[in-house]
Amino acid sequence: MEDKKMKTKASIGVVGIAVFLVLVGAVSAVDATTVSVEPATQTVKSGDSFSVDINITDVTYMGMDQALLNFDPTAMQATGIVEGDFLKSAGTTSPYTGIDNTAGTAIFCYSLQTQGVGVSGNGTLATINFDTIPEAECTFDLTLTNILLADGNGDPITVDVTVDGEVKLDNTPPTVDITAPEDGHWFDSEDVVISFHPWDNKADMLNYSIYDDGVEVANGTAANCSNKEVNLGVLTECDHVINVTVEDYAGKTNSSEVTIHVDLYPPTVDIMSPGQGLIYPNLCARLNFTAADPGVCPSGINWTAYSLDGGANVTITGNTTIEITTPCDHTLIVYAKDEVGKENSSAVTFALWPGDVYEQAGQTGKVNGFDLQRLAWAFMSEPGDPNWNERADLKCDNVVNGFDLQRLAWNFMNDYTVICGPV
């Protein structure tokens, strides 16, 4: 029984020591006195100035501080050292600073003039200012050495952690390529989406701004070497110069631009011939129409076509004559499409009564001697002749001859009011 009690006490003692060590370690980790370069990293345009702070955290009863910062003198030159507010918050300090721009060192040492006085907590020991060499470009280390701390009684303070820094000198501007839309692209009533590809040799992210005719319309950040899309919505009609400008961490910029065109209005189509509801004696439709693209900045007509009686579209470039072999009612639709793809159409319904050359009340719809007489009067005529009669040109080839006489004979004595129904 006694052995069991001793073993139990021993176990408790071991556990207690272990817990104590863990707690001590946790407290030590939390309260570790740290001297650091801040910011730990920064990007600076070559030729510009920058500065770093030498900071301390979790220090107790400090009465003196010293540190030496090492840098590359071929890339930068130290221009000054300014004491921070932390130590002198407890009283007057005695300073020592030294800069060696050949060796690449900047050292400072500050001590409170009163013994038995110290500061605790976090703060800035010093700020070191630099000018950079315009031609320098790379990542350069800023390392701390010769760090000494003492308390208000002159005893050393242990520095648990040292955090060095770096500065990236950037002499190369970023690039940006607009991948869409292409220069000269036409848009209609649709969103304009700008796609671009930014690149920089150092930055992970770049700032961008998008300008429409010199006015900023969008901005943000884009990942380096990525494909970024920005929706500008529907733009106003006419030309737009779209500029994409990117900026890296060093403030260097570059841009790219395209000119796009916006056409918000569809084309118009007007059919002059055949006329709506009219009856023609010919075996054709003489199609005369206009297609126009209205608006302030029209893109222009890109395509025209017609469809007869629901048939396939037939592409045309202007007025044309359409051969039709069947009499009675027909429907003709003319289509027009502009450069941006907007489409419009116009339709007419008309009738063909082949051979019914004579227009006279009571005779309309009947092919007989009256029609033969009118064709004879116009025989061997062409447009411009005094006896020209377009209604007698049944074949629609701009001359009245035997072909037209033949077609009248084929339809002689037809009564289209019976064949096609009453008007």
matplotlib code that plots the C-alpha trace (Angstrom):
import matplotlib.pyplot as plt

x = [0.0, 2.9, 4.6, 1.4, 1.1, 4.7, 4.2, 1.1, 2.9, 5.8, 3.4, 1.7, 5.0, 6.1, 2.8, 3.1, 6.6, 5.5, 2.6, 4.8, 7.4, 4.7, 3.3, 6.7, 7.4, 4.1, 4.8, 8.3, 7.0, 4.3, 6.7, 9.7, 11.6, 11.7, 13.6, 12.4, 12.6, 9.2, 7.8, 9.3, 9.1, 8.2, 8.5, 10.1, 10.5, 14.2, 15.4, 12.8, 13.3, 12.0, 12.4, 12.2, 11.4, 13.4, 10.8, 10.9, 8.1, 7.7, 10.6, 10.8, 12.5, 14.8, 17.2, 19.4, 19.1, 21.6, 21.3, 23.2, 21.3, 23.2, 22.2, 23.6, 25.3, 25.3, 21.5, 20.8, 22.3, 21.3, 20.4, 19.5, 18.6, 15.8, 15.3, 11.9, 9.6, 9.7, 12.8, 12.7, 9.2, 10.9, 13.3, 16.1, 18.4, 22.0, 22.3, 24.9, 24.4, 26.7, 26.2, 28.8, 27.5, 30.6, 30.3, 26.5, 25.8, 23.7, 24.1, 22.3, 22.6, 20.3, 20.5, 18.4, 20.5, 19.0, 20.0, 17.2, 14.7, 13.4, 10.5, 8.4, 6.2, 6.4, 7.6, 10.0, 13.7, 14.7, 13.7, 16.3, 15.9, 17.3, 17.7, 17.8, 20.0, 17.9, 19.6, 19.3, 16.7, 16.4, 15.4, 17.9, 18.1, 18.0, 19.6, 20.1, 23.3, 25.1, 21.9, 22.4, 19.7, 20.2, 17.8, 17.7, 20.3, 22.8, 22.2, 21.9, 18.4, 18.3, 16.9, 14.9, 13.9, 15.4, 13.3, 15.1, 13.6, 13.9, 13.3, 12.4, 13.7, 11.7, 12.9, 10.7, 7.1, 4.4, 2.7, -0.9, -2.5, -6.2, -7.3, -10.9, -12.5, -10.3, -9.6, -12.5, -15.0, -18.7, -21.2, -25.0, -27.3, -25.0, -22.6, -19.1, -16.8, -13.1, -10.6, -7.0, -3.8, -1.4, 2.2, 4.9, 8.3, 7.9, 4.3, 1.8, -1.1, -1.4, -3.8, -5.8, -8.0, -10.2, -11.0, -13.7, -12.7, -10.4, -13.0, -12.3, -15.2, -13.7, -10.8, -9.5, -6.8, -5.8, -3.5, -0.2, -0.2, -3.9, -6.9, -9.1, -12.6, -14.5, -18.0, -18.7, -22.3, -24.0, -22.2, -23.6, -23.8, -20.7, -16.9, -15.2, -11.5, -11.0, -7.8, -6.6, -3.8, -2.0, 0.3, 2.7, 3.8, 6.6, 4.2, 5.3, 2.5, 1.8, -1.4, -3.0, -6.1, -8.5, -11.2, -14.6, -17.9, -21.4, -24.5, -27.8, -30.3, -31.4, -31.6, -34.7, -36.2, -38.7, -40.2, -41.3, -42.2, -44.1, -46.7, -48.8, -52.0, -51.3, -51.9, -49.3, -49.7, -46.1, -44.4, -42.1, -41.8, -39.7, -38.2, -37.2, -36.3, -34.0, -32.1, -30.6, -28.8, -29.9, -28.4, -25.6, -22.9, -24.3, -22.3, -23.6, -25.6, -23.8, -26.4, -29.7, -31.9, -35.5, -37.8, -40.7, -43.8, -41.9, -39.0, -35.3, -33.6, -31.9, -29.0, -29.1, -27.0, -29.7, -32.8, -33.6, -36.2, -37.6, -39.0, -42.4, -44.2, -47.3, -50.3, -52.4, -51.2, -47.6, -45.8, -42.3, -40.2, -37.0, -34.4, -31.5, -28.7, -26.1, -22.5, -23.3, -25.9, -29.1, -31.7, -35.0, -37.4, -40.4, -43.1, -45.6, -48.4, -49.3, -50.9, -49.8, -52.4, -50.1, -51.3, -53.8, -52.1, -55.2, -56.2, -59.9, -62.8, -64.9, -62.1, -59.6, -58.7, -59.6, -57.0, -58.5, -58.2, -57.8, -54.6, -53.3, -54.0, -51.9, -49.1, -49.1, -48.9, -45.8, -44.2, -40.4, -40.2, -37.7, -37.6, -37.4, -39.2, -42.4, -44.5, -42.9, -45.4, -43.9, -47.2, -46.7, -43.2, -44.6, -41.1, -39.6, -36.5, -37.0, -38.1, -41.5, -41.2, -42.3, -41.5, -44.2, -46.6, -46.1, -46.8, -49.9, -51.1, -50.5, -52.8, -55.3, -58.9, -57.9, -60.2, -58.2, -61.2, -62.2, -58.7, -57.5, -60.7, -62.3, -60.2]
y = [0.0, 2.4, 1.7, 2.6, 5.9, 6.8, 5.9, 8.0, 11.0, 10.6, 10.5, 13.7, 15.3, 14.5, 15.7, 18.9, 19.6, 19.0, 21.3, 24.0, 23.7, 24.0, 27.1, 28.6, 27.9, 29.4, 32.5, 32.8, 32.4, 35.1, 37.5, 37.0, 40.2, 40.9, 43.4, 43.7, 45.6, 47.0, 46.7, 43.3, 43.7, 46.6, 47.4, 50.8, 52.3, 52.5, 56.1, 56.8, 57.1, 54.8, 54.2, 51.4, 51.4, 49.3, 48.2, 46.3, 44.3, 42.7, 44.4, 45.1, 48.0, 48.9, 51.8, 51.4, 50.1, 49.6, 48.0, 48.0, 47.6, 46.1, 47.1, 46.9, 50.2, 49.5, 49.7, 52.3, 54.9, 55.7, 59.4, 59.7, 58.0, 59.4, 58.3, 56.7, 57.9, 54.7, 55.0, 58.8, 58.6, 57.8, 60.8, 62.5, 60.2, 60.4, 59.4, 58.0, 57.3, 56.4, 55.8, 54.1, 54.1, 52.4, 49.4, 49.5, 50.0, 52.3, 52.0, 53.7, 53.7, 55.5, 55.6, 57.2, 59.7, 58.7, 55.5, 53.3, 54.4, 52.1, 51.5, 48.4, 47.2, 47.9, 50.8, 52.2, 52.4, 54.3, 55.1, 54.8, 56.7, 55.7, 56.9, 54.3, 54.0, 54.6, 51.7, 49.2, 46.5, 43.3, 42.2, 43.4, 42.2, 44.5, 42.5, 43.4, 42.7, 44.1, 44.3, 45.3, 46.0, 47.0, 47.6, 50.7, 49.3, 48.6, 44.8, 43.1, 42.2, 39.1, 39.5, 36.4, 37.0, 39.1, 39.7, 41.1, 42.8, 43.3, 45.9, 45.2, 47.8, 47.9, 49.6, 47.7, 48.9, 46.4, 45.5, 45.0, 43.5, 44.0, 40.6, 41.5, 43.3, 43.8, 47.3, 48.5, 46.0, 47.0, 46.6, 46.9, 46.9, 44.5, 44.7, 45.7, 43.3, 44.3, 41.4, 42.2, 40.4, 42.2, 41.2, 42.5, 41.1, 41.5, 42.2, 39.5, 41.9, 45.1, 48.0, 48.7, 51.6, 51.5, 54.7, 55.4, 58.5, 59.6, 59.2, 56.5, 54.0, 51.1, 50.2, 47.5, 44.9, 42.0, 39.1, 39.2, 37.2, 36.5, 37.1, 39.8, 40.6, 43.8, 44.5, 48.1, 47.6, 49.0, 52.1, 55.1, 55.1, 56.2, 55.7, 54.9, 54.8, 52.2, 52.5, 50.0, 51.2, 49.0, 50.1, 47.9, 48.3, 50.6, 53.0, 52.2, 52.2, 51.1, 51.0, 49.7, 50.9, 50.0, 51.9, 50.4, 51.4, 51.2, 51.1, 51.0, 51.2, 48.5, 49.1, 50.2, 48.6, 50.2, 48.3, 50.6, 47.8, 45.6, 47.7, 46.4, 44.9, 45.6, 43.3, 42.8, 41.2, 40.0, 36.7, 38.4, 40.8, 43.9, 44.4, 48.0, 48.7, 50.8, 49.6, 52.1, 52.1, 55.1, 56.6, 58.9, 56.4, 53.7, 50.6, 50.2, 47.6, 44.3, 42.0, 42.1, 39.3, 38.4, 35.5, 34.7, 32.9, 31.6, 30.2, 30.3, 33.6, 34.8, 37.2, 40.3, 43.5, 45.8, 46.0, 42.8, 41.1, 37.9, 35.4, 34.0, 31.3, 30.9, 33.3, 34.7, 36.0, 36.2, 37.5, 39.0, 39.8, 41.8, 41.5, 43.8, 43.3, 45.8, 45.3, 44.7, 42.0, 44.0, 42.9, 44.3, 43.4, 44.6, 42.6, 43.2, 41.0, 41.3, 39.3, 38.2, 37.8, 36.9, 38.5, 40.9, 43.9, 46.0, 48.0, 48.9, 48.6, 45.7, 44.0, 43.5, 39.8, 38.7, 38.0, 38.7, 40.8, 44.1, 42.7, 41.5, 44.9, 46.7, 44.3, 44.9, 48.6, 48.1, 45.4, 45.7, 48.6, 49.0, 51.3, 54.9, 54.3, 56.3, 53.2, 51.3, 49.7, 47.8, 45.8, 44.3, 43.0, 39.8, 38.0, 40.9, 41.3, 45.0, 44.4, 43.5, 40.8, 37.4, 35.9, 38.2, 37.4, 33.7, 34.1, 36.1, 33.2, 30.7, 32.6, 33.8, 33.8, 33.2, 34.8, 35.4, 36.4, 32.8, 31.2, 33.4, 34.4, 37.9, 40.9]
z = [0.0, 0.9, -2.5, -4.3, -2.5, -3.3, -7.0, -7.0, -5.5, -7.9, -10.9, -9.7, -9.3, -12.8, -14.3, -12.3, -13.5, -17.1, -16.8, -15.3, -18.1, -20.7, -19.0, -18.7, -22.4, -23.4, -21.4, -22.8, -26.4, -25.8, -24.1, -26.4, -26.8, -30.6, -32.7, -36.2, -39.5, -40.5, -43.1, -43.5, -47.3, -49.6, -53.2, -54.3, -57.7, -58.5, -57.9, -55.2, -51.4, -48.7, -45.0, -42.5, -38.8, -36.3, -33.8, -30.5, -28.9, -25.4, -23.7, -20.0, -18.2, -21.2, -20.7, -23.7, -27.3, -30.1, -33.6, -36.8, -40.1, -43.1, -46.7, -50.2, -51.0, -54.7, -54.6, -51.9, -49.7, -46.2, -45.8, -42.1, -38.8, -36.6, -33.1, -32.3, -29.5, -27.5, -25.3, -24.9, -23.6, -20.2, -20.3, -22.1, -24.2, -25.3, -29.0, -31.2, -35.0, -37.8, -41.5, -43.8, -47.3, -48.6, -46.3, -46.3, -42.6, -40.5, -36.7, -33.8, -30.1, -27.6, -23.8, -21.2, -19.2, -15.9, -14.2, -12.8, -15.4, -18.2, -20.7, -21.2, -24.0, -27.7, -29.8, -32.5, -31.7, -34.9, -38.4, -41.2, -44.4, -47.8, -51.4, -54.1, -57.2, -60.3, -62.2, -59.3, -59.7, -57.6, -54.1, -51.4, -47.8, -44.8, -42.0, -38.3, -36.4, -33.3, -31.3, -27.7, -25.1, -21.4, -18.6, -16.4, -14.2, -17.0, -17.1, -20.5, -21.9, -24.0, -27.6, -28.2, -31.9, -34.7, -37.8, -40.9, -43.8, -47.6, -50.2, -53.8, -56.2, -59.4, -62.5, -65.0, -65.6, -65.9, -69.2, -70.1, -73.2, -74.0, -75.3, -76.1, -77.8, -80.8, -82.1, -84.3, -82.9, -83.2, -80.3, -80.3, -77.3, -75.3, -72.4, -73.3, -71.5, -71.4, -71.1, -70.3, -69.3, -66.8, -66.1, -63.8, -62.9, -59.2, -58.1, -57.3, -57.7, -59.8, -59.6, -62.7, -64.0, -67.1, -68.9, -71.5, -73.5, -70.7, -67.9, -65.3, -65.3, -63.4, -61.1, -58.9, -58.5, -60.9, -60.2, -62.0, -65.3, -65.1, -67.5, -66.0, -67.2, -66.4, -67.5, -68.5, -69.3, -72.4, -73.7, -75.5, -79.2, -81.2, -80.9, -77.6, -76.8, -74.0, -72.1, -69.5, -67.2, -64.7, -61.8, -59.8, -56.2, -57.2, -58.8, -62.4, -64.9, -68.4, -70.5, -73.6, -75.5, -78.2, -80.1, -80.3, -81.9, -80.6, -82.8, -80.8, -83.7, -86.1, -89.8, -91.6, -94.7, -97.1, -100.1, -102.9, -105.4, -105.5, -103.8, -100.9, -102.3, -105.9, -108.8, -111.6, -115.0, -115.2, -114.3, -111.8, -109.0, -109.6, -106.2, -105.5, -101.8, -99.6, -96.5, -94.3, -90.9, -88.9, -85.7, -84.8, -85.6, -87.9, -88.5, -92.0, -93.8, -93.9, -95.5, -97.4, -98.6, -99.6, -99.0, -101.3, -99.9, -96.8, -98.9, -98.1, -97.8, -101.0, -100.5, -102.7, -102.9, -104.2, -106.4, -108.3, -110.4, -109.0, -111.5, -110.4, -112.4, -110.3, -110.4, -107.5, -104.1, -103.0, -99.9, -100.2, -97.1, -97.4, -94.6, -93.7, -91.1, -90.0, -89.0, -85.4, -86.2, -85.6, -88.1, -89.4, -92.2, -94.2, -96.0, -98.8, -100.1, -103.8, -106.6, -110.1, -112.9, -115.9, -119.2, -117.7, -119.4, -119.8, -116.7, -117.1, -114.8, -115.7, -117.6, -114.7, -114.1, -117.6, -120.3, -123.8, -126.9, -125.0, -123.4, -126.8, -128.3, -125.5, -126.0, -129.7, -129.2, -127.0, -129.2, -129.7, -127.2, -124.4, -121.3, -122.5, -125.8, -126.3, -126.6, -123.7, -121.4, -118.4, -118.0, -121.4, -120.5, -119.1, -119.1, -117.2, -119.4, -120.2, -123.8, -125.3, -128.0, -129.0, -125.5, -124.0, -126.8, -126.1, -122.4, -123.1, -125.4, -122.6, -120.3, -122.9, -121.7, -118.1, -115.6, -112.4, -110.5, -110.8, -110.6, -107.7, -106.2, -106.0, -105.2]

ax = plt.figure().add_subplot(projection="3d")
ax.plot(x, y, z, "-o")
ax.set_aspect("equal")
plt.show()
